[in-house]
Every structure is written in C-alpha cells, then in structure tokens.
Amino acid sequence: MSREEALATKLPADLKRSLDSVCKKLGLRKNFVIESALREKLEDLLDRHDLQEAVREATGFHDWEPIKKTLKN
C-alpha cells in the first residue's frame, strides 16, 4: 500500500478552470486526473532522457549520405 503525501502547487487560472470543467463533465476526481497526467509526463521525460543517452552512447552510427552514394555506384 502506497503512502500518500500532499502536494501544493499554483496553476494558471485558465488551466485550473479547464481541469475543474473536465472533471465535472466527465465525473472524474481532480486528484486522479492530476496523478495520471503527472505519472505519464514523468514517464515521457525519462523515456526521452533514456533515448538521448542511448543516442550519445551509440556506436556504429554513420552518416546516411556517403552510404547512399556507395549504393548508387
């Protein structure tokens, strides 16, 4: 069972109104929407970081133009 902690943050007024409106219209809890969005964003950020690291560490990368020229000959 996970332990919950409070998180206080300020949001732009228009974003807060949109959140309130969507949650009311769809019958969702704000905490659920915020937690889901934050988990997804964190995963995306880590994926991007991992991809950048992999590209930096990749070996055997060759520029495509010289390879295309040798294939045409």
C-alpha positions as YAML, in Angstrom:
chain: A
units: angstrom
residues:
- id: 1
  name: MET
  ca: [0.00, 0.00, 0.00]
- id: 2
  name: SER
  ca: [1.47, 3.32, -1.01]
- id: 3
  name: ARG
  ca: [1.70, 6.23, 1.33]
- id: 4
  name: GLU
  ca: [0.15, 9.47, 0.14]
- id: 5
  name: GLU
  ca: [1.60, 12.93, 0.63]
- id: 6
  name: ALA
  ca: [0.16, 16.34, -0.11]
- id: 7
  name: LEU
  ca: [1.49, 18.44, -2.96]
- id: 8
  name: ALA
  ca: [0.65, 22.12, -3.19]
- id: 9
  name: THR
  ca: [1.23, 23.99, -6.41]
- id: 10
  name: LYS
  ca: [-0.03, 27.04, -8.23]
- id: 11
  name: LEU
  ca: [-1.64, 26.65, -11.64]
- id: 12
  name: PRO
  ca: [-2.59, 29.24, -14.22]
- id: 13
  name: ALA
  ca: [-6.23, 30.22, -13.71]
- id: 14
  name: ASP
  ca: [-7.29, 29.01, -17.17]
- id: 15
  name: LEU
  ca: [-5.73, 25.59, -16.60]
- id: 16
  name: LYS
  ca: [-7.48, 25.27, -13.23]
- id: 17
  name: ARG
  ca: [-10.82, 26.20, -14.84]
- id: 18
  name: SER
  ca: [-10.25, 23.62, -17.59]
- id: 19
  name: LEU
  ca: [-9.40, 20.95, -15.03]
- id: 20
  name: ASP
  ca: [-12.50, 21.75, -13.00]
- id: 21
  name: SER
  ca: [-14.69, 21.75, -16.10]
- id: 22
  name: VAL
  ca: [-13.37, 18.47, -17.50]
- id: 23
  name: CYS
  ca: [-13.59, 16.71, -14.15]
- id: 24
  name: LYS
  ca: [-17.16, 17.89, -13.62]
- id: 25
  name: LYS
  ca: [-18.23, 16.98, -17.17]
- id: 26
  name: LEU
  ca: [-16.67, 13.51, -17.05]
- id: 27
  name: GLY
  ca: [-17.32, 12.79, -13.39]
- id: 28
  name: LEU
  ca: [-13.63, 12.42, -12.55]
- id: 29
  name: ARG
  ca: [-11.76, 13.28, -9.39]
- id: 30
  name: LYS
  ca: [-9.14, 16.02, -9.81]
- id: 31
  name: ASN
  ca: [-6.60, 14.02, -7.83]
- id: 32
  name: PHE
  ca: [-6.99, 11.10, -10.24]
- id: 33
  name: VAL
  ca: [-6.54, 13.29, -13.32]
- id: 34
  name: ILE
  ca: [-3.53, 15.14, -11.89]
- id: 35
  name: GLU
  ca: [-1.85, 11.94, -10.68]
- id: 36
  name: SER
  ca: [-2.41, 10.21, -14.03]
- id: 37
  name: ALA
  ca: [-1.10, 13.18, -16.00]
- id: 38
  name: LEU
  ca: [1.95, 13.55, -13.77]
- id: 39
  name: ARG
  ca: [2.82, 9.85, -13.97]
- id: 40
  name: GLU
  ca: [2.53, 9.94, -17.77]
- id: 41
  name: LYS
  ca: [4.65, 13.11, -18.04]
- id: 42
  name: LEU
  ca: [7.36, 11.69, -15.78]
- id: 43
  name: GLU
  ca: [7.47, 8.52, -17.86]
- id: 44
  name: ASP
  ca: [7.76, 10.57, -21.07]
- id: 45
  name: LEU
  ca: [10.59, 12.65, -19.60]
- id: 46
  name: LEU
  ca: [12.50, 9.55, -18.52]
- id: 47
  name: ASP
  ca: [11.95, 7.89, -21.91]
- id: 48
  name: ARG
  ca: [13.29, 10.99, -23.67]
- id: 49
  name: HIS
  ca: [16.29, 11.08, -21.36]
- id: 50
  name: ASP
  ca: [17.00, 7.38, -21.92]
- id: 51
  name: LEU
  ca: [16.74, 7.85, -25.69]
- id: 52
  name: GLN
  ca: [19.14, 10.79, -25.63]
- id: 53
  name: GLU
  ca: [21.59, 8.74, -23.55]
- id: 54
  name: ALA
  ca: [21.32, 5.81, -25.95]
- id: 55
  name: VAL
  ca: [21.98, 8.04, -28.95]
- id: 56
  name: ARG
  ca: [25.02, 9.57, -27.22]
- id: 57
  name: GLU
  ca: [26.39, 6.15, -26.35]
- id: 58
  name: ALA
  ca: [25.56, 4.51, -29.68]
- id: 59
  name: THR
  ca: [28.42, 3.15, -31.71]
- id: 60
  name: GLY
  ca: [28.49, 2.41, -35.38]
- id: 61
  name: PHE
  ca: [26.41, 5.41, -36.40]
- id: 62
  name: HIS
  ca: [27.26, 6.55, -39.91]
- id: 63
  name: ASP
  ca: [26.03, 9.50, -41.89]
- id: 64
  name: TRP
  ca: [23.50, 8.31, -44.46]
- id: 65
  name: GLU
  ca: [24.70, 10.42, -47.42]
- id: 66
  name: PRO
  ca: [28.04, 8.64, -48.02]
- id: 67
  name: ILE
  ca: [26.31, 5.26, -47.71]
- id: 68
  name: LYS
  ca: [23.69, 6.26, -50.30]
- id: 69
  name: LYS
  ca: [26.46, 7.33, -52.69]
- id: 70
  name: THR
  ca: [28.22, 3.95, -52.43]
- id: 71
  name: LEU
  ca: [24.93, 2.14, -53.08]
- id: 72
  name: LYS
  ca: [24.32, 4.13, -56.26]
- id: 73
  name: ASN
  ca: [27.71, 3.13, -57.75]
...
